[in-house]
Amino acid sequence: MARRDTAVQAALQGLRALLDEKFTAGDRLPAEQDLAELLDVSRGTVREALGALAIEGAIIRRWGVGTFVADKPDMAQLSMSKIVAYRDRIQMAGHTVDMLSSSCESVPSPPPVAAALGLPPREPVWLVTRIFSVDGVAAAYLKDYLPLKIGDDAIDPHPMLDIETDLFTFLGRIARHPAVHAVTDLEAVLAADHGADALRVPAGYPLVRSLQTVYGRGEEPISYGVTLHRTDIVRIRIIR
């Protein structure tokens, strides 16, 4: 699966380069087999990469007619169809992501966090706070809560302060407790207090809040995250 994902990502990068350098909105793309030969990948890999571009809105597929370049969307597309880090989701859509700030500290678990992670009230947990920009504009305010121990293993999520180490990389490679699946709830909220400051918007600004519980092996909850999204910068898209 990892090799397959890597091949598709390489095809996506190649297709994006072609779209930027050789085609304009409205142009018809070559046939899948021609693209596969051009990118030196299989036709199936090209088909999957084209599917991802269609989901993002970068291309338009007209069955029986062909595949055409779409007008470039003003907003990044945040696909929720797979367990993928925020930065990678946005970069896959061809946008630039930077980390504006980050911090890591041990705090008493708030009631929703304790309930989600199955911990006693106010049990100490790690809180990793990060603010990401998309194309230079503050777009997401992430707060990830993790237990101090997963199973018998003490963990330290300070590596997540580096933009190169996302939550899922940390869990899988560093803490060695990979995520098996995640459950995410979305709700509309108004910006207030720290969220408004973090995203540089006035109080009362409309945002989308995602509440995500990540589960490891044996259905053990291993993290709980709260993210505020500016949907004028990033469009959240769920494919079912």
C-alpha positions as CSV (number, residue, x, y, z in Angstrom):
1,M,0.0,0.0,0.0
2,A,2.8,2.4,0.8
3,R,4.4,1.8,-2.6
4,R,1.1,2.4,-4.3
5,D,0.5,5.6,-2.4
6,T,4.0,6.8,-3.3
7,A,3.5,6.1,-7.0
8,V,0.2,8.0,-7.0
9,Q,1.8,10.9,-5.2
10,A,4.6,11.0,-7.8
11,A,2.0,10.9,-10.6
12,L,0.1,13.7,-8.9
13,Q,3.2,15.9,-8.8
14,G,3.9,15.1,-12.5
15,L,0.4,15.9,-13.5
16,R,0.3,19.2,-11.6
17,A,3.6,20.2,-13.2
18,L,2.0,19.5,-16.6
19,L,-1.1,21.5,-15.8
20,D,1.0,24.4,-14.7
21,E,3.5,24.4,-17.5
22,K,1.8,23.1,-20.6
23,F,-2.0,23.5,-20.3
24,T,-4.5,26.3,-19.5
25,A,-8.1,26.2,-18.3
26,G,-10.3,24.5,-20.9
27,D,-7.5,22.5,-22.5
28,R,-8.2,18.8,-23.1
29,L,-5.6,16.4,-21.5
30,P,-4.0,13.5,-23.4
31,A,-5.4,10.0,-23.0
32,E,-4.6,8.1,-19.8
33,Q,-2.2,5.8,-21.6
34,D,-0.3,8.7,-23.2
35,L,0.0,10.3,-19.7
36,A,1.2,7.1,-18.2
37,E,3.9,6.8,-20.8
38,L,4.9,10.4,-20.4
39,L,5.1,10.0,-16.6
40,D,6.6,6.5,-16.7
41,V,3.9,5.0,-14.5
42,S,1.1,2.5,-15.0
43,R,-2.2,3.5,-16.5
44,G,-4.0,2.6,-13.3
45,T,-1.7,4.9,-11.3
46,V,-2.6,7.8,-13.7
47,R,-6.3,7.0,-13.4
48,E,-6.1,7.2,-9.6
49,A,-4.1,10.4,-9.7
50,L,-6.6,11.9,-12.2
51,G,-9.4,10.9,-9.8
52,A,-7.7,12.8,-7.0
53,L,-7.3,15.9,-9.2
54,A,-11.0,15.6,-10.2
55,I,-12.0,15.5,-6.5
56,E,-9.9,18.6,-5.9
57,G,-11.6,20.4,-8.8
58,A,-8.3,20.8,-10.8
59,I,-9.7,18.9,-13.8
60,I,-13.2,18.1,-15.2
61,R,-13.9,14.6,-16.5
62,R,-16.6,14.3,-19.1
63,W,-17.3,10.6,-19.7
64,G,-17.1,9.8,-23.4
65,V,-15.7,13.2,-24.2
66,G,-12.4,13.6,-22.3
67,T,-10.6,15.2,-19.4
68,F,-10.3,19.0,-19.3
69,V,-8.3,21.5,-17.2
70,A,-10.6,23.4,-14.8
71,D,-10.2,27.0,-13.7
72,K,-7.9,27.1,-10.7
73,P,-10.0,27.3,-7.5
74,D,-9.5,30.2,-5.2
75,M,-9.5,28.0,-2.1
76,A,-7.5,24.9,-1.2
77,Q,-9.5,21.7,-1.0
78,L,-9.2,19.7,2.3
79,S,-10.3,16.2,1.5
80,M,-11.5,14.1,4.5
81,S,-11.6,10.8,2.7
82,K,-8.4,9.3,4.2
83,I,-6.3,9.5,7.4
84,V,-3.8,12.1,6.2
85,A,-2.1,15.0,8.0
86,Y,-3.5,18.5,7.5
87,R,-0.3,19.7,5.8
88,D,-0.2,16.8,3.4
89,R,-3.9,17.2,2.5
90,I,-3.3,20.9,1.5
91,Q,0.0,20.2,-0.3
92,M,-1.7,17.4,-2.2
93,A,-4.1,20.1,-3.6
94,G,-1.1,22.2,-4.8
95,H,-1.0,24.9,-2.1
96,T,1.8,26.1,0.2
97,V,1.5,25.3,3.9
98,D,3.7,26.8,6.7
99,M,3.6,26.5,10.5
100,L,3.2,29.9,12.0
101,S,3.6,28.8,15.7
102,S,3.6,25.6,17.8
103,S,3.8,24.7,21.5
104,C,3.7,21.5,23.6
105,E,2.8,21.3,27.3
106,S,1.2,19.0,29.9
107,V,-2.2,20.2,31.0
108,P,-5.2,18.8,33.0
109,S,-7.5,17.1,30.5
110,P,-10.7,19.1,29.8
111,P,-13.9,17.1,30.3
112,P,-14.4,16.3,26.5
113,V,-10.8,15.2,26.2
114,A,-11.0,12.9,29.2
115,A,-14.2,11.4,27.9
116,A,-12.8,10.8,24.4
117,L,-9.5,9.3,25.7
118,G,-11.1,7.3,28.5
119,L,-9.2,9.1,31.2
120,P,-10.2,10.2,34.7
121,P,-11.3,13.8,34.9
122,R,-8.4,16.3,34.8
123,E,-5.9,13.5,34.2
124,P,-2.7,15.2,32.8
125,V,-2.4,15.0,29.0
126,W,-0.1,16.4,26.4
127,L,-1.5,19.4,24.5
128,V,0.2,20.2,21.2
129,T,-1.0,23.5,19.7
130,R,-0.2,24.5,16.1
131,I,-1.2,27.2,13.7
132,F,-0.9,26.6,10.0
133,S,-1.0,29.1,7.1
134,V,-2.2,28.3,3.6
135,D,-0.6,30.4,0.9
136,G,0.5,32.9,3.5
137,V,-2.8,33.3,5.3
138,A,-3.5,31.8,8.8
139,A,-6.0,29.0,8.0
140,A,-6.1,26.4,10.7
141,Y,-5.7,26.3,14.5
142,L,-5.0,22.8,15.7
143,K,-5.1,21.5,19.3
144,D,-4.1,17.8,19.7
145,Y,-4.4,16.1,23.0
146,L,-2.5,12.9,23.7
147,P,-2.2,10.7,26.9
148,L,1.1,10.8,28.7
149,K,1.2,7.0,28.1
150,I,-0.2,4.8,25.3
151,G,-0.4,1.3,26.7
152,D,2.7,0.9,28.8
153,D,4.8,3.4,26.7
154,A,5.4,6.9,27.9
155,I,5.3,9.3,24.9
156,D,6.6,12.8,24.3
157,P,5.1,14.6,21.3
158,H,7.6,17.5,21.2
159,P,8.7,16.3,17.7
160,M,5.3,17.5,16.4
161,L,6.6,21.1,16.9
162,D,8.5,20.5,13.6
163,I,6.3,20.9,10.5
164,E,7.9,17.7,9.1
165,T,6.4,15.6,11.9
166,D,2.6,15.5,11.9
167,L,0.4,13.7,14.3
168,F,0.2,10.4,12.3
169,T,4.0,10.4,11.6
170,F,4.6,10.8,15.4
171,L,2.2,8.1,16.4
172,G,3.4,5.6,13.8
173,R,7.2,6.1,13.6
174,I,8.1,7.7,16.9
175,A,5.6,6.6,19.4
176,R,5.2,3.3,17.5
177,H,1.4,3.2,18.0
178,P,0.1,3.8,14.5
179,A,-3.4,5.2,13.9
180,V,-5.8,2.6,12.6
181,H,-8.8,4.9,12.0
182,A,-10.2,8.3,13.0
183,V,-13.7,9.7,13.6
184,T,-14.2,13.3,12.8
185,D,-17.3,15.5,13.6
186,L,-17.7,18.9,11.9
187,E,-19.7,21.8,13.3
188,A,-20.2,25.5,12.5
189,V,-18.9,27.9,15.2
190,L,-18.1,31.6,15.6
191,A,-14.5,32.7,16.3
192,A,-13.8,33.8,19.9
193,D,-10.9,34.4,22.2
194,H,-7.8,32.4,21.3
195,G,-9.3,31.1,18.1
196,A,-9.9,34.5,16.7
197,D,-6.4,35.7,17.7
198,A,-4.8,32.6,16.2
199,L,-6.6,32.9,12.8
200,R,-6.4,36.7,12.8
201,V,-10.1,37.2,12.4
202,P,-12.6,39.3,14.4
203,A,-14.7,37.7,17.1
204,G,-17.9,36.3,15.6
205,Y,-16.2,35.3,12.3
206,P,-17.7,32.1,10.9
207,L,-15.5,29.0,11.2
208,V,-15.8,25.3,11.0
209,R,-14.6,23.2,14.0
210,S,-13.5,19.6,13.6
211,L,-13.4,17.3,16.5
212,Q,-11.3,14.2,15.8
213,T,-10.7,11.1,17.8
214,V,-7.9,8.8,16.6
215,Y,-7.9,5.1,17.4
216,G,-5.0,2.7,17.5
217,R,-4.9,-1.1,17.6
218,G,-7.6,-2.7,19.7
219,E,-9.9,0.4,19.3
220,E,-7.8,2.3,21.9
221,P,-8.3,6.1,21.6
222,I,-4.8,7.6,21.3
223,S,-5.5,11.2,20.5
224,Y,-8.2,13.8,20.5
225,G,-8.0,16.9,18.3
226,V,-9.9,20.2,17.9
227,T,-9.2,22.2,14.8
228,L,-10.7,25.6,13.8
229,H,-10.7,26.1,10.0
230,R,-11.1,29.3,8.0
231,T,-13.3,28.1,5.1
232,D,-12.7,31.2,3.1
233,I,-9.2,29.9,2.7
234,V,-9.7,26.1,2.8
235,R,-12.8,24.3,1.5
236,I,-13.5,21.0,3.4
237,R,-14.7,18.3,1.1
238,I,-16.0,14.9,2.2
239,I,-16.1,12.2,-0.5
240,R,-18.4,9.2,0.2
